[in-house]
Amino acid sequence: MKKYKYFNYEAIIFFGFIIALGALLNVLGYFSLDSDWFWFLAGAGLAFEGGINLLKQKQFNKKYKIILRENPK
């Protein structure tokens, strides 16, 4: 069994699914939600995505050393 160290992409998929399902049910009239809840879920999803990208970039920087070359003129 593989253990996750950090956030995973399933959280982004989960938030996206909840937003889509909530919007569909809201449009069909099954319930009425304030749009602020959708913005909250979108913001939480973006925060997860930003956290994942930041951690992945740090892992990449630890693993590889980037050497910039100067362009000869």
Secondary structure, 3 states (H helix, E strand, C coil): CCCCCCCCHHHHHHHHHHHHHHHHHHHHCCCCCCHHHHHHHHHHHHHHHHHHHHHHHHHHHHHCCCCCCCCCC
